[in-house]
Amino acid sequence: MRVRIGMSMAPREIDLDVDDAEAVASSIEAALDDGAPLVWVIDAKGVKHGLIVDKIAFVEVEADADPRGVGFSGA
């Protein structure tokens, strides 16, 4: 799944491919609620990304892609 995180004072979003997008979203939400200064997010490749909580502008969780594939279908 894909998670897109917008950071204030940055021109581009952070676009991550993660195994469990809901866990990433809930960890960011918990860090915002607790007032934590930093939250760590691990992507599907195992790379840790440290995000400053005060600078997070938005979090988008993309749904899974359509399993039917590409092309025309009658359904």
mmCIF file of the N, C-alpha and C atoms, coordinates in Angstrom:
data_MODEL
# 
_entry.id   MODEL 
# 
loop_
_atom_site.group_PDB 
_atom_site.id 
_atom_site.type_symbol 
_atom_site.label_atom_id 
_atom_site.label_alt_id 
_atom_site.label_comp_id 
_atom_site.label_asym_id 
_atom_site.label_entity_id 
_atom_site.label_seq_id 
_atom_site.pdbx_PDB_ins_code 
_atom_site.Cartn_x 
_atom_site.Cartn_y 
_atom_site.Cartn_z 
_atom_site.occupancy 
_atom_site.B_iso_or_equiv 
_atom_site.pdbx_formal_charge 
_atom_site.auth_seq_id 
_atom_site.auth_comp_id 
_atom_site.auth_asym_id 
_atom_site.auth_atom_id 
_atom_site.pdbx_PDB_model_num 
ATOM 1   N N  . MET A 1 1  ? 0.843   -1.172 0.000   1.00 0.00 ? 1  MET A N  1 
ATOM 2   C CA . MET A 1 1  ? 0.000   0.000  0.000   1.00 0.00 ? 1  MET A CA 1 
ATOM 3   C C  . MET A 1 1  ? 0.889   1.236  0.000   1.00 0.00 ? 1  MET A C  1 
ATOM 4   N N  . ARG A 1 2  ? 0.325   2.320  -0.454  1.00 0.00 ? 2  ARG A N  1 
ATOM 5   C CA . ARG A 1 2  ? 1.052   3.575  -0.524  1.00 0.00 ? 2  ARG A CA 1 
ATOM 6   C C  . ARG A 1 2  ? 0.530   4.558  0.521   1.00 0.00 ? 2  ARG A C  1 
ATOM 7   N N  . VAL A 1 3  ? 1.484   5.270  1.102   1.00 0.00 ? 3  VAL A N  1 
ATOM 8   C CA . VAL A 1 3  ? 1.170   6.349  2.035   1.00 0.00 ? 3  VAL A CA 1 
ATOM 9   C C  . VAL A 1 3  ? 1.903   7.588  1.537   1.00 0.00 ? 3  VAL A C  1 
ATOM 10  N N  . ARG A 1 4  ? 1.176   8.680  1.420   1.00 0.00 ? 4  ARG A N  1 
ATOM 11  C CA . ARG A 1 4  ? 1.755   9.952  1.004   1.00 0.00 ? 4  ARG A CA 1 
ATOM 12  C C  . ARG A 1 4  ? 1.661   10.900 2.200   1.00 0.00 ? 4  ARG A C  1 
ATOM 13  N N  . ILE A 1 5  ? 2.808   11.457 2.586   1.00 0.00 ? 5  ILE A N  1 
ATOM 14  C CA . ILE A 1 5  ? 2.875   12.340 3.751   1.00 0.00 ? 5  ILE A CA 1 
ATOM 15  C C  . ILE A 1 5  ? 3.375   13.698 3.291   1.00 0.00 ? 5  ILE A C  1 
ATOM 16  N N  . GLY A 1 6  ? 2.588   14.717 3.546   1.00 0.00 ? 6  GLY A N  1 
ATOM 17  C CA . GLY A 1 6  ? 2.982   16.079 3.219   1.00 0.00 ? 6  GLY A CA 1 
ATOM 18  C C  . GLY A 1 6  ? 3.619   16.738 4.418   1.00 0.00 ? 6  GLY A C  1 
ATOM 19  N N  . MET A 1 7  ? 4.728   17.392 4.183   1.00 0.00 ? 7  MET A N  1 
ATOM 20  C CA . MET A 1 7  ? 5.433   18.086 5.246   1.00 0.00 ? 7  MET A CA 1 
ATOM 21  C C  . MET A 1 7  ? 5.390   19.584 4.961   1.00 0.00 ? 7  MET A C  1 
ATOM 22  N N  . SER A 1 8  ? 5.076   20.379 5.987   1.00 0.00 ? 8  SER A N  1 
ATOM 23  C CA . SER A 1 8  ? 5.100   21.827 5.798   1.00 0.00 ? 8  SER A CA 1 
ATOM 24  C C  . SER A 1 8  ? 6.553   22.255 5.581   1.00 0.00 ? 8  SER A C  1 
ATOM 25  N N  . MET A 1 9  ? 6.728   23.315 4.841   1.00 0.00 ? 9  MET A N  1 
ATOM 26  C CA . MET A 1 9  ? 8.049   23.854 4.510   1.00 0.00 ? 9  MET A CA 1 
ATOM 27  C C  . MET A 1 9  ? 8.836   22.926 3.573   1.00 0.00 ? 9  MET A C  1 
ATOM 28  N N  . ALA A 1 10 ? 8.161   21.979 2.914   1.00 0.00 ? 10 ALA A N  1 
ATOM 29  C CA . ALA A 1 10 ? 8.812   21.112 1.928   1.00 0.00 ? 10 ALA A CA 1 
ATOM 30  C C  . ALA A 1 10 ? 7.973   21.136 0.654   1.00 0.00 ? 10 ALA A C  1 
ATOM 31  N N  . PRO A 1 11 ? 8.596   21.296 -0.499  1.00 0.00 ? 11 PRO A N  1 
ATOM 32  C CA . PRO A 1 11 ? 7.824   21.417 -1.741  1.00 0.00 ? 11 PRO A CA 1 
ATOM 33  C C  . PRO A 1 11 ? 7.214   20.107 -2.233  1.00 0.00 ? 11 PRO A C  1 
ATOM 34  N N  . ARG A 1 12 ? 7.744   18.965 -1.795  1.00 0.00 ? 12 ARG A N  1 
ATOM 35  C CA . ARG A 1 12 ? 7.249   17.679 -2.282  1.00 0.00 ? 12 ARG A CA 1 
ATOM 36  C C  . ARG A 1 12 ? 6.795   16.810 -1.127  1.00 0.00 ? 12 ARG A C  1 
ATOM 37  N N  . GLU A 1 13 ? 5.894   15.874 -1.449  1.00 0.00 ? 13 GLU A N  1 
ATOM 38  C CA . GLU A 1 13 ? 5.417   14.932 -0.449  1.00 0.00 ? 13 GLU A CA 1 
ATOM 39  C C  . GLU A 1 13 ? 6.386   13.762 -0.320  1.00 0.00 ? 13 GLU A C  1 
ATOM 40  N N  . ILE A 1 14 ? 6.286   13.063 0.795   1.00 0.00 ? 14 ILE A N  1 
ATOM 41  C CA . ILE A 1 14 ? 7.018   11.823 0.996   1.00 0.00 ? 14 ILE A CA 1 
ATOM 42  C C  . ILE A 1 14 ? 6.079   10.706 0.565   1.00 0.00 ? 14 ILE A C  1 
ATOM 43  N N  . ASP A 1 15 ? 6.484   9.935  -0.423  1.00 0.00 ? 15 ASP A N  1 
ATOM 44  C CA . ASP A 1 15 ? 5.657   8.871  -0.985  1.00 0.00 ? 15 ASP A CA 1 
ATOM 45  C C  . ASP A 1 15 ? 6.289   7.538  -0.608  1.00 0.00 ? 15 ASP A C  1 
ATOM 46  N N  . LEU A 1 16 ? 5.613   6.775  0.274   1.00 0.00 ? 16 LEU A N  1 
ATOM 47  C CA . LEU A 1 16 ? 6.177   5.532  0.781   1.00 0.00 ? 16 LEU A CA 1 
ATOM 48  C C  . LEU A 1 16 ? 5.336   4.331  0.377   1.00 0.00 ? 16 LEU A C  1 
ATOM 49  N N  . ASP A 1 17 ? 6.000   3.238  0.060   1.00 0.00 ? 17 ASP A N  1 
ATOM 50  C CA . ASP A 1 17 ? 5.345   1.958  -0.159  1.00 0.00 ? 17 ASP A CA 1 
ATOM 51  C C  . ASP A 1 17 ? 5.521   1.172  1.138   1.00 0.00 ? 17 ASP A C  1 
ATOM 52  N N  . VAL A 1 18 ? 4.416   0.886  1.822   1.00 0.00 ? 18 VAL A N  1 
ATOM 53  C CA . VAL A 1 18 ? 4.477   0.230  3.128   1.00 0.00 ? 18 VAL A CA 1 
ATOM 54  C C  . VAL A 1 18 ? 3.661   -1.052 3.114   1.00 0.00 ? 18 VAL A C  1 
ATOM 55  N N  . ASP A 1 19 ? 3.964   -1.936 4.074   1.00 0.00 ? 19 ASP A N  1 
ATOM 56  C CA . ASP A 1 19 ? 3.229   -3.191 4.191   1.00 0.00 ? 19 ASP A CA 1 
ATOM 57  C C  . ASP A 1 19 ? 1.864   -2.987 4.840   1.00 0.00 ? 19 ASP A C  1 
ATOM 58  N N  . ASP A 1 20 ? 1.810   -2.144 5.871   1.00 0.00 ? 20 ASP A N  1 
ATOM 59  C CA . ASP A 1 20 ? 0.567   -1.913 6.604   1.00 0.00 ? 20 ASP A CA 1 
ATOM 60  C C  . ASP A 1 20 ? 0.336   -0.407 6.747   1.00 0.00 ? 20 ASP A C  1 
ATOM 61  N N  . ALA A 1 21 ? -0.430  0.149  5.838   1.00 0.00 ? 21 ALA A N  1 
ATOM 62  C CA . ALA A 1 21 ? -0.661  1.597  5.831   1.00 0.00 ? 21 ALA A CA 1 
ATOM 63  C C  . ALA A 1 21 ? -1.473  2.048  7.035   1.00 0.00 ? 21 ALA A C  1 
ATOM 64  N N  . GLU A 1 22 ? -2.383  1.232  7.490   1.00 0.00 ? 22 GLU A N  1 
ATOM 65  C CA . GLU A 1 22 ? -3.194  1.607  8.656   1.00 0.00 ? 22 GLU A CA 1 
ATOM 66  C C  . GLU A 1 22 ? -2.335  1.713  9.911   1.00 0.00 ? 22 GLU A C  1 
ATOM 67  N N  . ALA A 1 23 ? -1.329  0.865  10.040  1.00 0.00 ? 23 ALA A N  1 
ATOM 68  C CA . ALA A 1 23 ? -0.423  0.944  11.190  1.00 0.00 ? 23 ALA A CA 1 
ATOM 69  C C  . ALA A 1 23 ? 0.401   2.219  11.143  1.00 0.00 ? 23 ALA A C  1 
ATOM 70  N N  . VAL A 1 24 ? 0.828   2.619  9.950   1.00 0.00 ? 24 VAL A N  1 
ATOM 71  C CA . VAL A 1 24 ? 1.584   3.864  9.798   1.00 0.00 ? 24 VAL A CA 1 
ATOM 72  C C  . VAL A 1 24 ? 0.706   5.054  10.161  1.00 0.00 ? 24 VAL A C  1 
ATOM 73  N N  . ALA A 1 25 ? -0.526  5.067  9.651   1.00 0.00 ? 25 ALA A N  1 
ATOM 74  C CA . ALA A 1 25 ? -1.444  6.166  9.951   1.00 0.00 ? 25 ALA A CA 1 
ATOM 75  C C  . ALA A 1 25 ? -1.754  6.239  11.442  1.00 0.00 ? 25 ALA A C  1 
ATOM 76  N N  . SER A 1 26 ? -1.956  5.092  12.077  1.00 0.00 ? 26 SER A N  1 
ATOM 77  C CA . SER A 1 26 ? -2.267  5.113  13.508  1.00 0.00 ? 26 SER A CA 1 
ATOM 78  C C  . SER A 1 26 ? -1.062  5.520  14.345  1.00 0.00 ? 26 SER A C  1 
ATOM 79  N N  . SER A 1 27 ? 0.157   5.162  13.920  1.00 0.00 ? 27 SER A N  1 
ATOM 80  C CA . SER A 1 27 ? 1.338   5.589  14.675  1.00 0.00 ? 27 SER A CA 1 
ATOM 81  C C  . SER A 1 27 ? 1.555   7.094  14.552  1.00 0.00 ? 27 SER A C  1 
ATOM 82  N N  . ILE A 1 28 ? 1.269   7.660  13.382  1.00 0.00 ? 28 ILE A N  1 
ATOM 83  C CA . ILE A 1 28 ? 1.365   9.111  13.216  1.00 0.00 ? 28 ILE A CA 1 
ATOM 84  C C  . ILE A 1 28 ? 0.298   9.810  14.050  1.00 0.00 ? 28 ILE A C  1 
ATOM 85  N N  . GLU A 1 29 ? -0.913  9.266  14.047  1.00 0.00 ? 29 GLU A N  1 
ATOM 86  C CA . GLU A 1 29 ? -1.989  9.847  14.847  1.00 0.00 ? 29 GLU A CA 1 
ATOM 87  C C  . GLU A 1 29 ? -1.675  9.782  16.336  1.00 0.00 ? 29 GLU A C  1 
ATOM 88  N N  . ALA A 1 30 ? -1.104  8.671  16.792  1.00 0.00 ? 30 ALA A N  1 
ATOM 89  C CA . ALA A 1 30 ? -0.730  8.543  18.204  1.00 0.00 ? 30 ALA A CA 1 
ATOM 90  C C  . ALA A 1 30 ? 0.373   9.532  18.568  1.00 0.00 ? 30 ALA A C  1 
ATOM 91  N N  . ALA A 1 31 ? 1.330   9.743  17.674  1.00 0.00 ? 31 ALA A N  1 
ATOM 92  C CA . ALA A 1 31 ? 2.402   10.708 17.939  1.00 0.00 ? 31 ALA A CA 1 
ATOM 93  C C  . ALA A 1 31 ? 1.852   12.124 18.016  1.00 0.00 ? 31 ALA A C  1 
ATOM 94  N N  . LEU A 1 32 ? 0.871   12.443 17.170  1.00 0.00 ? 32 LEU A N  1 
ATOM 95  C CA . LEU A 1 32 ? 0.235   13.762 17.231  1.00 0.00 ? 32 LEU A CA 1 
ATOM 96  C C  . LEU A 1 32 ? -0.525  13.947 18.541  1.00 0.00 ? 32 LEU A C  1 
ATOM 97  N N  . ASP A 1 33 ? -1.247  12.906 18.970  1.00 0.00 ? 33 ASP A N  1 
ATOM 98  C CA . ASP A 1 33 ? -2.020  12.991 20.211  1.00 0.00 ? 33 ASP A CA 1 
ATOM 99  C C  . ASP A 1 33 ? -1.121  13.093 21.442  1.00 0.00 ? 33 ASP A C  1 
ATOM 100 N N  . ASP A 1 34 ? 0.014   12.365 21.427  1.00 0.00 ? 34 ASP A N  1 
ATOM 101 C CA . ASP A 1 34 ? 0.907   12.344 22.580  1.00 0.00 ? 34 ASP A CA 1 
ATOM 102 C C  . ASP A 1 34 ? 1.837   13.547 22.640  1.00 0.00 ? 34 ASP A C  1 
ATOM 103 N N  . GLY A 1 35 ? 1.925   14.292 21.544  1.00 0.00 ? 35 GLY A N  1 
ATOM 104 C CA . GLY A 1 35 ? 2.837   15.429 21.512  1.00 0.00 ? 35 GLY A CA 1 
ATOM 105 C C  . GLY A 1 35 ? 4.288   15.012 21.337  1.00 0.00 ? 35 GLY A C  1 
ATOM 106 N N  . ALA A 1 36 ? 4.514   13.847 20.730  1.00 0.00 ? 36 ALA A N  1 
ATOM 107 C CA . ALA A 1 36 ? 5.871   13.366 20.510  1.00 0.00 ? 36 ALA A CA 1 
ATOM 108 C C  . ALA A 1 36 ? 6.572   14.258 19.479  1.00 0.00 ? 36 ALA A C  1 
ATOM 109 N N  . PRO A 1 37 ? 7.864   14.499 19.653  1.00 0.00 ? 37 PRO A N  1 
ATOM 110 C CA . PRO A 1 37 ? 8.564   15.355 18.699  1.00 0.00 ? 37 PRO A CA 1 
ATOM 111 C C  . PRO A 1 37 ? 8.906   14.656 17.385  1.00 0.00 ? 37 PRO A C  1 
ATOM 112 N N  . LEU A 1 38 ? 8.998   13.324 17.404  1.00 0.00 ? 38 LEU A N  1 
ATOM 113 C CA . LEU A 1 38 ? 9.455   12.580 16.238  1.00 0.00 ? 38 LEU A CA 1 
ATOM 114 C C  . LEU A 1 38 ? 8.694   11.258 16.137  1.00 0.00 ? 38 LEU A C  1 
ATOM 115 N N  . VAL A 1 39 ? 8.386   10.846 14.917  1.00 0.00 ? 39 VAL A N  1 
ATOM 116 C CA . VAL A 1 39 ? 7.764   9.543  14.684  1.00 0.00 ? 39 VAL A CA 1 
ATOM 117 C C  . VAL A 1 39 ? 8.588   8.826  13.617  1.00 0.00 ? 39 VAL A C  1 
ATOM 118 N N  . TRP A 1 40 ? 8.804   7.535  13.811  1.00 0.00 ? 40 TRP A N  1 
ATOM 119 C CA . TRP A 1 40 ? 9.570   6.733  12.858  1.00 0.00 ? 40 TRP A CA 1 
ATOM 120 C C  . TRP A 1 40 ? 8.614   5.890  12.041  1.00 0.00 ? 40 TRP A C  1 
ATOM 121 N N  . VAL A 1 41 ? 8.804   5.909  10.715  1.00 0.00 ? 41 VAL A N  1 
ATOM 122 C CA . VAL A 1 41 ? 7.988   5.140  9.788   1.00 0.00 ? 41 VAL A CA 1 
ATOM 123 C C  . VAL A 1 41 ? 8.923   4.217  9.013   1.00 0.00 ? 41 VAL A C  1 
ATOM 124 N N  . ILE A 1 42 ? 8.568   2.929  8.920   1.00 0.00 ? 42 ILE A N  1 
ATOM 125 C CA . ILE A 1 42 ? 9.385   1.957  8.205   1.00 0.00 ? 42 ILE A CA 1 
ATOM 126 C C  . ILE A 1 42 ? 8.664   1.567  6.926   1.00 0.00 ? 42 ILE A C  1 
ATOM 127 N N  . ASP A 1 43 ? 9.354   1.718  5.784   1.00 0.00 ? 43 ASP A N  1 
ATOM 128 C CA . ASP A 1 43 ? 8.734   1.376  4.504   1.00 0.00 ? 43 ASP A CA 1 
ATOM 129 C C  . ASP A 1 43 ? 8.893   -0.116 4.206   1.00 0.00 ? 43 ASP A C  1 
ATOM 130 N N  . ALA A 1 44 ? 8.400   -0.556 3.041   1.00 0.00 ? 44 ALA A N  1 
ATOM 131 C CA . ALA A 1 44 ? 8.398   -1.974 2.679   1.00 0.00 ? 44 ALA A CA 1 
ATOM 132 C C  . ALA A 1 44 ? 9.805   -2.527 2.488   1.00 0.00 ? 44 ALA A C  1 
ATOM 133 N N  . LYS A 1 45 ? 10.781  -1.662 2.205   1.00 0.00 ? 45 LYS A N  1 
ATOM 134 C CA . LYS A 1 45 ? 12.163  -2.103 2.038   1.00 0.00 ? 45 LYS A CA 1 
ATOM 135 C C  . LYS A 1 45 ? 12.924  -2.159 3.355   1.00 0.00 ? 45 LYS A C  1 
ATOM 136 N N  . GLY A 1 46 ? 12.292  -1.728 4.445   1.00 0.00 ? 46 GLY A N  1 
ATOM 137 C CA . GLY A 1 46 ? 12.929  -1.743 5.750   1.00 0.00 ? 46 GLY A CA 1 
ATOM 138 C C  . GLY A 1 46 ? 13.672  -0.465 6.095   1.00 0.00 ? 46 GLY A C  1 
ATOM 139 N N  . VAL A 1 47 ? 13.520  0.569  5.287   1.00 0.00 ? 47 VAL A N  1 
ATOM 140 C CA . VAL A 1 47 ? 14.186  1.853  5.548   1.00 0.00 ? 47 VAL A CA 1 
ATOM 141 C C  . VAL A 1 47 ? 13.365  2.645  6.556   1.00 0.00 ? 47 VAL A C  1 
ATOM 142 N N  . LYS A 1 48 ? 14.033  3.148  7.613   1.00 0.00 ? 48 LYS A N  1 
ATOM 143 C CA . LYS A 1 48 ? 13.358  3.947  8.637   1.00 0.00 ? 48 LYS A CA 1 
ATOM 144 C C  . LYS A 1 48 ? 13.416  5.421  8.248   1.00 0.00 ? 48 LYS A C  1 
ATOM 145 N N  . HIS A 1 49 ? 12.266  6.078  8.347   1.00 0.00 ? 49 HIS A N  1 
ATOM 146 C CA . HIS A 1 49 ? 12.156  7.500  8.049   1.00 0.00 ? 49 HIS A CA 1 
ATOM 147 C C  . HIS A 1 49 ? 11.701  8.211  9.319   1.00 0.00 ? 49 HIS A C  1 
ATOM 148 N N  . GLY A 1 50 ? 12.487  9.157  9.797   1.00 0.00 ? 50 GLY A N  1 
ATOM 149 C CA . GLY A 1 50 ? 12.124  9.947  10.961  1.00 0.00 ? 50 GLY A CA 1 
ATOM 150 C C  . GLY A 1 50 ? 11.427  11.221 10.530  1.00 0.00 ? 50 GLY A C  1 
ATOM 151 N N  . LEU A 1 51 ? 10.222  11.426 11.022  1.00 0.00 ? 51 LEU A N  1 
ATOM 152 C CA . LEU A 1 51 ? 9.428   12.599 10.651  1.00 0.00 ? 51 LEU A CA 1 
ATOM 153 C C  . LEU A 1 51 ? 9.195   13.472 11.873  1.00 0.00 ? 51 LEU A C  1 
ATOM 154 N N  . ILE A 1 52 ? 9.412   14.769 11.709  1.00 0.00 ? 52 ILE A N  1 
ATOM 155 C CA . ILE A 1 52 ? 9.131   15.715 12.780  1.00 0.00 ? 52 ILE A CA 1 
ATOM 156 C C  . ILE A 1 52 ? 7.624   15.926 12.814  1.00 0.00 ? 52 ILE A C  1 
ATOM 157 N N  . VAL A 1 53 ? 7.016   15.590 13.923  1.00 0.00 ? 53 VAL A N  1 
ATOM 158 C CA . VAL A 1 53 ? 5.559   15.565 14.036  1.00 0.00 ? 53 VAL A CA 1 
ATOM 159 C C  . VAL A 1 53 ? 4.950   16.941 13.806  1.00 0.00 ? 53 VAL A C  1 
ATOM 160 N N  . ASP A 1 54 ? 5.576   17.992 14.304  1.00 0.00 ? 54 ASP A N  1 
ATOM 161 C CA . ASP A 1 54 ? 5.031   19.343 14.152  1.00 0.00 ? 54 ASP A CA 1 
ATOM 162 C C  . ASP A 1 54 ? 4.998   19.808 12.699  1.00 0.00 ? 54 ASP A C  1 
ATOM 163 N N  . LYS A 1 55 ? 5.770   19.175 11.832  1.00 0.00 ? 55 LYS A N  1 
ATOM 164 C CA . LYS A 1 55 ? 5.867   19.584 10.430  1.00 0.00 ? 55 LYS A CA 1 
ATOM 165 C C  . LYS A 1 55 ? 4.977   18.758 9.502   1.00 0.00 ? 55 LYS A C  1 
ATOM 166 N N  . ILE A 1 56 ? 4.236   17.772 10.024  1.00 0.00 ? 56 ILE A N  1 
ATOM 167 C CA . ILE A 1 56 ? 3.362   16.953 9.190   1.00 0.00 ? 56 ILE A CA 1 
ATOM 168 C C  . ILE A 1 56 ? 2.121   17.762 8.833   1.00 0.00 ? 56 ILE A C  1 
ATOM 169 N N  . ALA A 1 57 ? 1.883   17.938 7.525   1.00 0.00 ? 57 ALA A N  1 
ATOM 170 C CA . ALA A 1 57 ? 0.735   18.705 7.053   1.00 0.00 ? 57 ALA A CA 1 
ATOM 171 C C  . ALA A 1 57 ? -0.463  17.801 6.763   1.00 0.00 ? 57 ALA A C  1 
ATOM 172 N N  . PHE A 1 58 ? -0.215  16.638 6.132   1.00 0.00 ? 58 PHE A N  1 
ATOM 173 C CA . PHE A 1 58 ? -1.299  15.702 5.832   1.00 0.00 ? 58 PHE A CA 1 
ATOM 174 C C  . PHE A 1 58 ? -0.748  14.300 5.637   1.00 0.00 ? 58 PHE A C  1 
ATOM 175 N N  . VAL A 1 59 ? -1.645  13.321 5.748   1.00 0.00 ? 59 VAL A N  1 
ATOM 176 C CA . VAL A 1 59 ? -1.312  11.918 5.500   1.00 0.00 ? 59 VAL A CA 1 
ATOM 177 C C  . VAL A 1 59 ? -2.414  11.342 4.619   1.00 0.00 ? 59 VAL A C  1 
ATOM 178 N N  . GLU A 1 60 ? -2.028  10.790 3.466   1.00 0.00 ? 60 GLU A N  1 
ATOM 179 C CA . GLU A 1 60 ? -2.982  10.136 2.567   1.00 0.00 ? 60 GLU A CA 1 
ATOM 180 C C  . GLU A 1 60 ? -2.668  8.653  2.511   1.00 0.00 ? 60 GLU A C  1 
ATOM 181 N N  . VAL A 1 61 ? -3.689  7.824  2.700   1.00 0.00 ? 61 VAL A N  1 
ATOM 182 C CA . VAL A 1 61 ? -3.538  6.379  2.588   1.00 0.00 ? 61 VAL A CA 1 
ATOM 183 C C  . VAL A 1 61 ? -4.254  5.943  1.324   1.00 0.00 ? 61 VAL A C  1 
ATOM 184 N N  . GLU A 1 62 ? -3.491  5.393  0.383   1.00 0.00 ? 62 GLU A N  1 
ATOM 185 C CA . GLU A 1 62 ? -4.049  4.960  -0.891  1.00 0.00 ? 62 GLU A CA 1 
ATOM 186 C C  . GLU A 1 62 ? -4.571  3.540  -0.763  1.00 0.00 ? 62 GLU A C  1 
ATOM 187 N N  . ALA A 1 63 ? -5.750  3.306  -1.326  1.00 0.00 ? 63 ALA A N  1 
ATOM 188 C CA . ALA A 1 63 ? -6.340  1.974  -1.290  1.00 0.00 ? 63 ALA A CA 1 
ATOM 189 C C  . ALA A 1 63 ? -5.549  1.040  -2.195  1.00 0.00 ? 63 ALA A C  1 
ATOM 190 N N  . ASP A 1 64 ? -5.720  -0.260 -1.970  1.00 0.00 ? 64 ASP A N  1 
ATOM 191 C CA . ASP A 1 64 ? -5.060  -1.245 -2.819  1.00 0.00 ? 64 ASP A CA 1 
ATOM 192 C C  . ASP A 1 64 ? -5.518  -1.090 -4.255  1.00 0.00 ? 64 ASP A C  1 
ATOM 193 N N  . ALA A 1 65 ? -4.643  -1.407 -5.168  1.00 0.00 ? 65 ALA A N  1 
ATOM 194 C CA . ALA A 1 65 ? -4.974  -1.331 -6.591  1.00 0.00 ? 65 ALA A CA 1 
ATOM 195 C C  . ALA A 1 65 ? -6.004  -2.394 -6.945  1.00 0.00 ? 65 ALA A C  1 
ATOM 196 N N  . ASP A 1 66 ? -6.730  -2.156 -8.030  1.00 0.00 ? 66 ASP A N  1 
ATOM 197 C CA . ASP A 1 66 ? -7.742  -3.096 -8.494  1.00 0.00 ? 66 ASP A CA 1 
ATOM 198 C C  . ASP A 1 66 ? -7.073  -4.408 -8.883  1.00 0.00 ? 66 ASP A C  1 
ATOM 199 N N  . PRO A 1 67 ? -7.444  -5.534 -8.285  1.00 0.00 ? 67 PRO A N  1 
ATOM 200 C CA . PRO A 1 67 ? -6.783  -6.803 -8.567  1.00 0.00 ? 67 PRO A CA 1 
ATOM 201 C C  . PRO A 1 67 ? -7.090  -7.373 -9.958  1.00 0.00 ? 67 PRO A C  1 
ATOM 202 N N  . ARG A 1 68 ? -8.043  -6.784 -10.679 1.00 0.00 ? 68 ARG A N  1 
ATOM 203 C CA . ARG A 1 68 ? -8.407  -7.315 -11.983 1.00 0.00 ? 68 ARG A CA 1 
ATOM 204 C C  . ARG A 1 68 ? -7.373  -7.022 -13.051 1.00 0.00 ? 68 ARG A C  1 
ATOM 205 N N  . GLY A 1 69 ? -6.530  -6.044 -12.878 1.00 0.00 ? 69 GLY A N  1 
ATOM 206 C CA . GLY A 1 69 ? -5.499  -5.750 -13.853 1.00 0.00 ? 69 GLY A CA 1 
ATOM 207 C C  . GLY A 1 69 ? -5.879  -4.627 -14.774 1.00 0.00 ? 69 GLY A C  1 
ATOM 208 N N  . VAL A 1 70 ? -5.154  -4.530 -15.869 1.00 0.00 ? 70 VAL A N  1 
ATOM 209 C CA . VAL A 1 70 ? -5.311  -3.436 -16.819 1.00 0.00 ? 70 VAL A CA 1 
ATOM 210 C C  . VAL A 1 70 ? -6.031  -3.943 -18.072 1.00 0.00 ? 70 VAL A C  1 
ATOM 211 N N  . GLY A 1 71 ? -6.852  -3.111 -18.654 1.00 0.00 ? 71 GLY A N  1 
ATOM 212 C CA . GLY A 1 71 ? -7.504  -3.459 -19.907 1.00 0.00 ? 71 GLY A CA 1 
ATOM 213 C C  . GLY A 1 71 ? -9.003  -3.294 -19.830 1.00 0.00 ? 71 GLY A C  1 
ATOM 214 N N  . PHE A 1 72 ? -9.659  -3.600 -20.924 1.00 0.00 ? 72 PHE A N  1 
ATOM 215 C CA . PHE A 1 72 ? -11.103 -3.491 -20.988 1.00 0.00 ? 72 PHE A CA 1 
ATOM 216 C C  . PHE A 1 72 ? -11.733 -4.773 -20.495 1.00 0.00 ? 72 PHE A C  1 
ATOM 217 N N  . SER A 1 73 ? -12.863 -4.630 -19.820 1.00 0.00 ? 73 SER A N  1 
ATOM 218 C CA . SER A 1 73 ? -13.563 -5.822 -19.356 1.00 0.00 ? 73 SER A CA 1 
ATOM 219 C C  . SER A 1 73 ? -15.055 -5.595 -19.507 1.00 0.00 ? 73 SER A C  1 
ATOM 220 N N  . GLY A 1 74 ? -15.796 -6.675 -19.522 1.00 0.00 ? 74 GLY A N  1 
ATOM 221 C CA . GLY A 1 74 ? -17.244 -6.577 -19.677 1.00 0.00 ? 74 GLY A CA 1 
ATOM 222 C C  . GLY A 1 74 ? -17.956 -6.370 -18.367 1.00 0.00 ? 74 GLY A C  1 
ATOM 223 N N  . ALA A 1 75 ? -17.255 -6.436 -17.236 1.00 0.00 ? 75 ALA A N  1 
ATOM 224 C CA . ALA A 1 75 ? -17.909 -6.335 -15.941 1.00 0.00 ? 75 ALA A CA 1 
ATOM 225 C C  . ALA A 1 75 ? -17.975 -4.965 -15.443 1.00 0.00 ? 75 ALA A C  1 
# 
